[in-house]
Amino acid sequence: MATYVAPPLQEKFETLSAELKDCILERNVQLYTLQDLIRVLEDIVKEGES
């Protein structure tokens, strides 16, 4: 399964750093809403803290 970023969310996704986008793309997630993107970002932060 490949990561999917819904068209309405693409503009916000593109504002992220290349490193962060790569990290998200490696997770093979489905991003349909801003809440989906926030959830993935929170998971990345939690992993960085541990």
C-alpha positions in Angstrom: 0.0 0.0 0.0 1.4 3.4 -0.9 0.8 6.6 0.9 -2.1 8.6 -0.4 -2.6 12.4 0.1 -6.0 13.6 -0.9 -6.0 16.6 -3.4 -7.5 19.1 -0.9 -4.7 18.2 1.6 -1.9 18.3 -1.0 -1.2 22.0 -0.5 -0.7 21.7 3.2 1.4 18.5 2.7 3.7 20.4 0.4 4.5 23.0 3.0 6.3 20.4 5.1 10.0 19.9 5.0 11.3 17.3 2.5 12.6 15.2 5.4 9.2 15.2 7.1 7.4 14.4 3.9 9.7 11.5 3.3 9.1 10.2 6.8 5.3 10.4 6.2 5.5 8.7 2.8 7.5 5.8 4.3 4.6 5.1 6.6 2.2 4.1 3.8 -0.7 6.0 5.3 -3.9 7.4 3.8 -4.3 11.1 4.4 -7.8 12.3 3.6 -8.2 15.1 6.2 -6.2 17.5 8.1 -6.9 15.4 11.2 -5.3 12.4 9.5 -2.1 14.5 8.8 -2.0 15.8 12.4 -2.4 12.2 13.7 0.6 11.1 11.7 2.7 14.1 12.8 1.8 13.4 16.4 3.0 9.8 16.0 6.3 11.0 14.5 6.8 13.4 17.5 6.0 10.6 20.0 8.5 8.3 18.4 11.1 11.0 18.5 10.5 11.5 22.2 11.1 7.8 23.1 
